[in-house]
Amino acid sequence: MTGATGFIGSNLLRRLPRAGWEVHAVVRANSDVTALGEAAGEVHLHEHDGTMAGMLDLMGRAKPDVVFHLASLFLAQHRTEDVDGLVNSNVLFGTQLVEAMSRSGVRHLINTGTSWQHFLDSGYNPVNLYAACKQAFEDVLAYYVEAEELNVTTLALFDTYGPGDMRKKLIPMLWQAALSGQTLTMSPGEQLVDLVYISDVVDAFLLAAERVRAQPPGHYRYGISSGRPMRLLDVVSSFRSATGESLDVVFGGRPYRKREVMVPWADYETLPGWRAQVPFDVGIRMARPAETAGA
């Protein structure tokens, strides 16, 4: 798997050995593996040097049955100096991965996409350059599916949250503001957000891995949605009600972002056999930062 040290990847990696998988994780030389905790001792770590030759070598040694590709660089808004990193992380690295798979006889891939490839509920309309790079890699995958009979399932994710999330995302920001007493400045808050708890997301990856080995070669694409989008205003209200925490939020203190997603993508196919299980009022309490739990 790739992306093992990220929030979603580290949660998937910890679950895989318990589900009977032997796990090989591709990491960079500068990757911080502390996020893996004790799970680091249960998996095989392979350091990738950034080259095609290096990827071929580690893929040939690991010879996996299924590859989970979660590595990415996410930026909601990019600067000019971010372009190289976005393309290298989201397009070049993935292309090296699937080229090595095809040369090593590895055929099953679970890829990670984003609902932000579908601005205004379009078949394709990228919210930002990150989403455009995600689509560019899926266009690369089309070649490997047709020419190399790669069998791909892409899970297009909405917003994800859960305990141990160190990203600068909505739910960690709400908890930080609640526990510190700081004021949080937000947009007017009318946009709908679609929040999926991390254990549900991991369940989707595991189910997709079961299915990919049985389905005919092709590219299958599913949206991993809670099915219950909420206005940002209501997320904050529900946070207060579910946690009992006071939360000082100034709505309208900043403008909406350029190309703000006001209504999430709805024209997606659901992964057969999966649906979100954890309601927000339960998940938000479980997402409380561990160091302050029970304080």
Phi, psi and chi 1 to 4 in degrees:
 res  aa     phi    psi   chi1   chi2   chi3   chi4
   1 MET       -  153.7   66.9  174.7  -64.7      -
   2 THR  -111.8  161.9   72.1      -      -      -
   3 GLY    73.5   24.5      -      -      -      -
   4 ALA   -66.2  -24.2      -      -      -      -
   5 THR   -91.8   -3.9   59.3      -      -      -
   6 GLY   -78.4  175.2      -      -      -      -
   7 PHE   -61.2  -53.6  172.8   61.5      -      -
   8 ILE   -70.0  -45.1  -60.1  171.1      -      -
   9 GLY   -60.1  -41.8      -      -      -      -
  10 SER   -67.6  -34.4   60.5      -      -      -
  11 ASN   -68.8  -39.7  -83.2  -86.1      -      -
  12 LEU   -65.8  -43.5  175.5   60.2      -      -
  13 LEU   -60.8  -38.8 -179.5  137.4      -      -
  14 ARG   -68.5  -29.3  -75.0 -168.5  -72.3  -89.9
  15 ARG   -79.8  -34.7  179.7   89.1   72.0   83.6
  16 LEU   -57.6  -48.5  -75.3  168.0      -      -
  17 PRO   -60.6  -35.3  -23.7   35.1      -      -
  18 ARG   -67.5  -22.6  -60.6 -159.2  -59.7  -89.8
  19 ALA   -92.2    6.9      -      -      -      -
  20 GLY    93.9   10.2      -      -      -      -
  21 TRP   -88.7  142.8  -69.1   75.4      -      -
  22 GLU   -90.9  124.5  177.4 -175.6  -28.3      -
  23 VAL  -113.1  130.8 -177.6      -      -      -
  24 HIS  -116.8  122.2  -65.7 -105.4      -      -
  25 ALA  -112.8  131.3      -      -      -      -
  26 VAL   -90.8  123.1 -178.8      -      -      -
  27 VAL  -128.1  159.3  -62.8      -      -      -
  28 ARG   -87.0  165.9  -63.0 -176.0  178.7   91.1
  29 ALA   -61.3  -32.6      -      -      -      -
  30 ASN   -99.7   13.5   60.5   -9.7      -      -
  31 SER   -67.5  138.3  -67.2      -      -      -
  32 ASP   -91.5  103.4 -178.9    4.7      -      -
  33 VAL   -86.7    4.5  -62.4      -      -      -
  34 THR   -64.7  -24.8   57.4      -      -      -
  35 ALA   -63.3  -19.8      -      -      -      -
  36 LEU   -80.8  -19.0  -55.2 -179.2      -      -
  37 GLY    57.9 -139.9      -      -      -      -
  38 GLU   -65.1  -21.7  -64.6  179.6   -2.3      -
  39 ALA   -63.3  -22.2      -      -      -      -
  40 ALA   -60.0  -29.3      -      -      -      -
  41 GLY   -80.8   -7.6      -      -      -      -
  42 GLU  -101.8   -1.1  -59.0  176.9    8.1      -
  43 VAL  -129.1  163.2  -56.9      -      -      -
  44 HIS   -94.1  120.3  -54.4  -85.0      -      -
  45 LEU   -98.6  129.3  -62.4  178.0      -      -
  46 HIS  -119.5  119.4  -59.7  -93.0      -      -
  47 GLU   -85.2  121.4 -171.6  174.6  -61.9      -
  48 HIS   -95.1  131.1 -179.6 -134.7      -      -
  49 ASP   -88.5    4.6   62.4    4.6      -      -
  50 GLY    92.7   -5.1      -      -      -      -
  51 THR  -101.7  159.5   67.4      -      -      -
  52 MET   -63.7  -41.4 -173.9   68.2 -112.2      -
  53 ALA   -61.5  -40.7      -      -      -      -
  54 GLY   -64.2  -39.0      -      -      -      -
  55 MET   -67.5  -41.0 -175.8   66.0   79.0      -
  56 LEU   -59.7  -41.4  -78.6  166.7      -      -
  57 ASP   -64.2  -48.7  176.6   63.8      -      -
  58 LEU   -72.2  -32.7   66.5   86.1      -      -
  59 MET   -67.5  -39.3 -172.7   68.0   68.7      -
  60 GLY   -65.3  -33.5      -      -      -      -
  61 ARG   -76.6  -39.3  -75.1 -174.3  -76.4  118.9
  62 ALA   -79.0  -39.8      -      -      -      -
  63 LYS    45.1   59.4  -86.3  -70.8 -169.9  142.3
  64 PRO   -72.7  158.4   29.0  -35.3      -      -
  65 ASP   -82.2  -39.6 -177.9   33.4      -      -
  66 VAL  -133.9  138.8  176.3      -      -      -
  67 VAL  -110.6  127.7  173.7      -      -      -
  68 PHE  -101.3  117.2  -63.1   89.6      -      -
  69 HIS  -107.6  102.1  180.0   38.6      -      -
  70 LEU  -117.3   -7.5  -67.2   95.1      -      -
  71 ALA   -65.7  135.3      -      -      -      -
  72 SER  -164.4  166.2   69.6      -      -      -
  73 LEU  -116.1  116.1  172.2   61.0      -      -
  74 PHE  -102.5  127.1  169.6   78.0      -      -
  75 LEU  -137.4  121.3  -65.6  172.1      -      -
  76 ALA   -64.7  -38.4      -      -      -      -
  77 GLN  -137.6  130.5  -66.0  176.3  -61.0      -
  78 HIS  -102.5  158.1   77.5  -82.6      -      -
  79 ARG  -106.9  164.8  -59.7  167.0  -60.8  176.8
  80 THR   -56.0  -39.0  -59.7      -      -      -
  81 GLU   -72.0   -6.5   54.5  -93.8   33.9      -
  82 ASP   -88.8  -11.3  -61.9  -37.9      -      -
  83 VAL   -60.4  -46.6  169.3      -      -      -
  84 ASP   -58.5  -44.5  -72.7   -3.3      -      -
  85 GLY   -65.1  -41.1      -      -      -      -
  86 LEU   -62.7  -45.4  -79.5  166.1      -      -
  87 VAL   -70.3  -43.0  173.7      -      -      -
  88 ASN   -63.2  -43.7  -71.8  -21.4      -      -
  89 SER   -75.5  -39.1  -64.2      -      -      -
  90 ASN   -98.7  -15.0  -63.1  -49.2      -      -
  91 VAL  -122.7  -57.7 -176.5      -      -      -
  92 LEU   -62.6  -49.4  175.2   60.4      -      -
  93 PHE   -60.1  -44.4  176.8   72.3      -      -
  94 GLY   -64.5  -36.9      -      -      -      -
  95 THR   -66.3  -41.1  -56.1      -      -      -
  96 GLN   -58.5  -40.3  -68.8  174.5  -26.1      -
  97 LEU   -62.5  -50.8 -179.3   72.1      -      -
  98 VAL   -74.1  -28.4  -67.4      -      -      -
  99 GLU   -63.6  -44.1  174.6   69.0   14.4      -
 100 ALA   -65.1  -38.0      -      -      -      -
 101 MET   -59.6  -48.8  -72.3  175.5   61.9      -
 102 SER   -64.8  -35.3   66.6      -      -      -
 103 ARG   -76.6  -18.3  -65.0  -65.9  166.5 -103.0
 104 SER  -104.4    4.2  -57.5      -      -      -
 105 GLY    74.7   21.8      -      -      -      -
 106 VAL   -95.2  126.5  179.7      -      -      -
 107 ARG  -118.4  -11.3  -68.5  -72.1  178.0 -100.3
 108 HIS  -111.1  120.9  -57.5  128.6      -      -
 109 LEU  -129.1  130.8  174.5   69.3      -      -
 110 ILE  -105.8  110.4  -50.7  -59.7      -      -
 111 ASN  -100.0  157.5  179.0   48.9      -      -
 112 THR  -114.9  118.4  -49.9      -      -      -
 113 GLY  -110.6 -168.2      -      -      -      -
 114 THR  -140.9  144.4  170.8      -      -      -
 115 SER   -63.2  -18.3   63.7      -      -      -
 116 TRP   -72.7   -0.2  -80.1   12.3      -      -
 117 GLN   -77.6   -2.1  -69.7  164.4 -114.6      -
 118 HIS  -130.5   51.9  -54.2  -79.6      -      -
 119 PHE   -57.5  137.8 -171.6   51.3      -      -
 120 LEU    60.4   29.3  -58.3  177.4      -      -
 121 ASP    61.8   30.1 -149.7   22.6      -      -
 122 SER   -84.1  159.2  -58.5      -      -      -
 123 GLY   -59.7  -41.0      -      -      -      -
 124 TYR  -154.0  120.7  172.1   56.5      -      -
 125 ASN  -160.9  100.3 -174.9  -12.3      -      -
 126 PRO   -73.9  134.1   27.1  -33.1      -      -
 127 VAL   -65.7  -37.8  169.1      -      -      -
 128 ASN  -152.6 -178.7   52.5   13.8      -      -
 129 LEU   -66.8  -33.9 -174.7   57.6      -      -
 130 TYR   -55.5  -49.2  161.0   75.9      -      -
 131 ALA   -64.9  -36.4      -      -      -      -
 132 ALA   -63.8  -38.0      -      -      -      -
 133 CYS   -67.9  -37.0  -72.7      -      -      -
 134 LYS   -60.2  -42.6  -76.7  -69.8 -168.8  178.8
 135 GLN   -67.3  -39.2 -176.9   68.7   36.2      -
 136 ALA   -58.7  -39.9      -      -      -      -
 137 PHE   -68.5  -36.4  178.4   59.7      -      -
 138 GLU   -65.3  -31.4  -71.2 -167.6   36.2      -
 139 ASP   -67.8  -36.7  -70.7  -17.4      -      -
 140 VAL   -62.8  -42.7  169.0      -      -      -
 141 LEU   -58.9  -33.1  -75.7  176.8      -      -
 142 ALA   -56.4  -38.8      -      -      -      -
 143 TYR   -64.0  -47.3  163.7   74.7      -      -
 144 TYR   -69.4  -30.3  -74.7   92.5      -      -
 145 VAL   -66.7  -44.9  168.4      -      -      -
 146 GLU   -76.8  -43.9  -64.7  -62.7  -30.6      -
 147 ALA   -88.6  -30.8      -      -      -      -
 148 GLU  -116.3    4.5  -57.9  -68.2  -15.7      -
 149 GLU    55.8   37.8  -64.7 -170.7  -21.6      -
 150 LEU   -67.4  141.2 -156.8   66.1      -      -
 151 ASN  -108.5  109.8 -161.0  -27.2      -      -
 152 VAL  -121.1  136.1  179.7      -      -      -
 153 THR  -120.4  123.8  -65.9      -      -      -
 154 THR  -103.9  126.7  -69.5      -      -      -
 155 LEU  -101.9  111.5  -58.0 -178.5      -      -
 156 ALA   -87.6  111.9      -      -      -      -
 157 LEU   -89.1  148.1  -56.2 -176.2      -      -
 158 PHE   -97.1 -151.8  -69.9   75.3      -      -
 159 ASP   -75.3  139.5  -71.9  -48.7      -      -
 160 THR  -122.6  152.9   57.8      -      -      -
 161 TYR  -157.2  165.5   73.3  103.9      -      -
 162 GLY   160.8  179.9      -      -      -      -
 163 PRO   -66.7  147.9   21.8  -31.5      -      -
 164 GLY    78.4   12.3      -      -      -      -
 165 ASP   -81.8  112.6 -169.9   -4.2      -      -
 166 MET   -99.6    4.7  -56.5  -57.8  -68.2      -
 167 ARG   -72.2  157.2  -58.8  171.6  -62.1  174.1
 168 LYS   -86.3   69.7  -67.6 -179.0  179.2  179.6
 169 LYS  -117.8  175.3  -56.2  -81.9  -83.6 -174.5
 170 LEU   -56.7  -54.5  173.2   60.3      -      -
 171 ILE   -67.1  -45.8  -60.0  -54.9      -      -
 172 PRO   -58.2  -35.3  -25.3   35.2      -      -
 173 MET   -67.2  -39.2  -71.2  170.8   59.6      -
 174 LEU   -64.1  -45.3  -69.1  178.1      -      -
 175 TRP   -64.5  -40.9  -90.8  114.8      -      -
 176 GLN   -62.3  -43.2 -179.1 -178.0    9.8      -
 177 ALA   -65.6  -41.4      -      -      -      -
 178 ALA   -64.6  -42.4      -      -      -      -
 179 LEU   -82.0  -22.3  -63.1  172.0      -      -
 180 SER   -96.1  -18.6   67.4      -      -      -
 181 GLY    80.3    7.1      -      -      -      -
 182 GLN   -76.0  154.5  -64.3  174.4  -16.2      -
 183 THR   -83.9  135.1  -62.2      -      -      -
 184 LEU  -109.2  122.6 -170.8   58.8      -      -
 185 THR   -96.3  126.0  -58.9      -      -      -
 186 MET  -128.6  173.2  -70.9 -173.3  160.7      -
 187 SER   -68.9  178.9   68.1      -      -      -
 188 PRO   -59.6  -20.6  -30.3   37.7      -      -
 189 GLY    89.2   13.7      -      -      -      -
 190 GLU   -85.2  -10.5  -66.3  -68.5  -17.5      -
 191 GLN   -70.8  147.4   67.5  -91.1   50.1      -
 192 LEU   -87.2  136.4  -66.1  172.9      -      -
 193 VAL  -121.7  147.1  -68.2      -      -      -
 194 ASP  -119.2  101.8 -165.8  -30.4      -      -
 195 LEU  -105.3  123.2  -66.9  154.5      -      -
 196 VAL  -118.0  126.3 -173.7      -      -      -
 197 TYR   -69.3  146.7 -170.2   72.0      -      -
 198 ILE   -60.6  -36.5 -174.6   60.0      -      -
 199 SER   -66.1  -32.4   63.5      -      -      -
 200 ASP   -68.0  -38.8  -73.4  -28.0      -      -
 201 VAL   -63.4  -45.2  178.0      -      -      -
 202 VAL   -62.3  -41.0  170.2      -      -      -
 203 ASP   -55.9  -40.5  -74.2  -14.0      -      -
 204 ALA   -63.7  -42.1      -      -      -      -
 205 PHE   -64.4  -41.7  -84.4   94.3      -      -
 206 LEU   -66.3  -41.4  -67.8  174.8      -      -
 207 LEU   -65.8  -41.6  178.2   57.5      -      -
 208 ALA   -60.8  -36.9      -      -      -      -
 209 ALA   -66.7  -36.5      -      -      -      -
 210 GLU   -64.4  -43.2  -68.0  176.8   11.9      -
 211 ARG   -71.8  -36.0  -67.4 -179.8   54.2   85.0
 212 VAL   -65.2  -27.1   76.3      -      -      -
 213 ARG   -79.8  -13.1  -70.2  177.8  -71.7 -174.6
 214 ALA  -107.2  -18.0      -      -      -      -
 215 GLN   -86.3  153.7   67.0 -163.3   18.8      -
 216 PRO   -62.5  154.1  -18.9   30.9      -      -
 217 PRO   -54.8  140.2  -25.5   34.7      -      -
 218 GLY   162.9 -173.1      -      -      -      -
 219 HIS  -120.8  112.9 -170.9  175.2      -      -
 220 TYR  -107.8  136.6  -58.1   79.2      -      -
 221 ARG  -133.4  129.1 -159.4  164.8 -173.7  -82.0
 222 TYR  -134.7  146.0  -55.0  106.2      -      -
 223 GLY   -91.9  133.1      -      -      -      -
 224 ILE  -106.0   86.8  -56.4  -55.7      -      -
 225 SER  -114.9  151.7  162.4      -      -      -
 226 SER   -68.4  -23.6   70.0      -      -      -
 227 GLY    77.5    1.9      -      -      -      -
 228 ARG  -137.4   66.0  -62.1  177.6  -65.2  -87.9
 229 PRO   -60.7  146.1  -18.0   30.6      -      -
 230 MET  -128.5  146.9  -63.3 -173.1  -69.3      -
 231 ARG   -62.1  145.7  -69.8 -170.2  -48.0  162.4
 232 LEU   -55.8  -38.8 -179.5   57.6      -      -
 233 LEU   -55.6  -42.1  -73.4  161.0      -      -
 234 ASP   -76.5  -29.4  -63.4  -32.4      -      -
 235 VAL   -60.3  -46.3  169.6      -      -      -
 236 VAL   -64.4  -42.8  171.3      -      -      -
 237 SER   -62.4  -43.3  176.4      -      -      -
 238 SER   -66.8  -35.6  -64.2      -      -      -
 239 PHE   -58.4  -48.6  179.1   96.6      -      -
 240 ARG   -61.1  -45.2  -68.2 -170.6 -179.7  107.9
 241 SER   -66.4  -42.8  -62.0      -      -      -
 242 ALA   -74.4  -34.1      -      -      -      -
 243 THR   -99.4  -21.1   65.6      -      -      -
 244 GLY    74.8    8.4      -      -      -      -
 245 GLU   -88.1  143.8  -60.6  -76.2  -11.7      -
 246 SER   -81.2  148.2   58.7      -      -      -
 247 LEU  -147.8  118.7 -173.2   59.7      -      -
 248 ASP   -95.6  103.5 -174.3   10.8      -      -
 249 VAL  -120.7  133.1  174.3      -      -      -
 250 VAL  -105.6  102.3  177.1      -      -      -
 251 PHE   -79.3  137.7  -74.1  106.0      -      -
 252 GLY    85.4    6.6      -      -      -      -
 253 GLY   -75.8  -15.2      -      -      -      -
 254 ARG  -139.8  156.5   69.5  163.8 -177.4   82.9
 255 PRO   -77.4  165.0   28.6  -35.3      -      -
 256 TYR   -61.1  150.1  -69.8  116.9      -      -
 257 ARG   -67.9  159.3  -83.5 -164.7  -65.8 -114.0
 258 LYS   -58.1  129.3 -178.0 -179.2  179.9 -179.3
 259 ARG    60.0   40.0  -65.1  172.4   70.0   79.6
 260 GLU   -58.3  134.4 -174.5   84.4   43.9      -
 261 VAL   -81.1  104.0  177.8      -      -      -
 262 MET   -84.6  -33.2  -59.6  -57.7  -65.6      -
 263 VAL  -131.1  120.0  179.4      -      -      -
 264 PRO   -65.2  157.7  -18.5   30.1      -      -
 265 TRP   -50.9  131.0  178.1   42.3      -      -
 266 ALA  -121.1  -16.7      -      -      -      -
 267 ASP   -90.9   56.0 -170.9   23.1      -      -
 268 TYR  -114.1  160.5   55.9   83.4      -      -
 269 GLU   -96.7  137.1 -175.7  176.4  -10.2      -
 270 THR   -85.8  139.0  -59.7      -      -      -
 271 LEU   -58.5  119.1  176.1   65.9      -      -
 272 PRO   -56.6  131.1  -26.2   35.7      -      -
 273 GLY    88.1    0.3      -      -      -      -
 274 TRP  -121.6  143.4  179.0   90.0      -      -
 275 ARG  -156.7  154.0   71.1 -179.3 -177.6   89.4
 276 ALA   -63.1  135.6      -      -      -      -
 277 GLN  -107.2  -28.0  -60.1  -67.7  -35.9      -
 278 VAL   -95.0  111.9 -179.5      -      -      -
 279 PRO   -69.5  157.0   22.9  -30.0      -      -
 280 PHE   -60.9  -40.1 -178.8   72.7      -      -
 281 ASP   -66.1  -23.1   61.0  -17.0      -      -
 282 VAL   -85.6  -48.0  174.1      -      -      -
 283 GLY   -61.4  -36.8      -      -      -      -
 284 ILE   -67.6  -32.8 -166.2   60.3      -      -
 285 ARG   -70.1  -38.8  -66.6 -165.9  -62.4  -89.5
 286 MET   -70.3  -19.5  -66.1 -167.0  -67.5      -
 287 ALA   -84.4   -0.6      -      -      -      -
 288 ARG   -56.1  133.8 -177.2 -174.5  178.8  107.2
 289 PRO   -53.0  133.1  -27.2   35.2      -      -
 290 ALA   -60.1  -37.2      -      -      -      -
 291 GLU   -68.2  -15.9   63.2  -90.0   18.3      -
 292 THR  -112.8   -1.3   59.5      -      -      -
 293 ALA   -58.2  129.2      -      -      -      -
 294 GLY    81.4   -2.8      -      -      -      -
 295 ALA   -74.5      -      -      -      -      -
